[in-house]
Structure formats: structure tokens, C-alpha cells
Amino acid sequence: LTSTDVDLIFAKVKADAKARRITFQQFLAALDLCASKRGERAEDLKQRLMAQGGPKFTGTRAEYSKFHDDKSTYSGMYADIHAANRAGTNSSTGSSRNLLGRTKSGRDVSKSSPVSSQELWTHH
């Protein structure tokens, strides 16, 4: 059974010429066609498929990167944001204060009533 065979079987069982997905019933019909193409019983193919279990997700894990993963190497606004988050306080620069949910005057707006954009972004 080649990938071309599978493509042709998929094209045969899908309802619409432009469809990119098939229903479960169409999948079962495709399994029957695959089994017949392989010269085996459909039940044997289904049993082997079921024995494989569910989908297996494999992916890659990024390698450690000092400049991304080690927050002590952050500089500028990002260093200030992460320092303030660790301390649980306001940051010292105005621009990152807004990212932490505070106005220029220090009012915490992360859980309070709406604030005007002027109050958030006007320097005092």
C-alpha cells in the first residue's frame, strides 16, 4: 500500500471534491478499501489498527538557550518587568509599569474599573 494508493482511496471516499476531511463512516469505508488493496480481511486490518492505541504525539524540545531561558540575562524593559514580577511590586520605569497593570501614578488597574488610555499613558 503506497501513499499514492492512500491518496486515491481518500479521494474516493470523501463526499466533496474539495473536502480535506472525512467522517468516521468514510474512514471505515477507507479502511475496507485499504484492506482489499492489501489483500487482507478488513477486520484484521482494523484489529491491528486498534492494537496500536491512540495517536502518538512526538515533537521536539528546544535546547536550553541562556539568552531566552535565563531571565537574569534579560536587559532593558524585559529585565525590569521580570524583576518587578519576582518582587511583586511596581517596576521603576514608566513603560513597563503599564505592562504590569498599573497607571503612571501607580494605581493598580489590573482588577479594577476601566481606566482611560490617557491615564495609562500620560507621564506625570
HELIX and SHEET records of a PDB file:
HELIX    1   1 SER A    3  VAL A   13  1                                  11    
HELIX    2   2 PHE A   24  ARG A   38  1                                  15    
HELIX    3   3 ALA A   42  ALA A   51  1                                  10    
HELIX    4   4 LYS A   66  ASP A   69  1                                   4    
HELIX    5   5 LYS A   71  THR A   73  5                                   3    
HELIX    6   6 GLY A   76  ALA A   87  1                                  12    
HELIX    7   7 GLY A   94  LEU A   99  1                                   6    
HELIX    8   8 SER A  117  TRP A  121  1                                   5    
END                                                                             
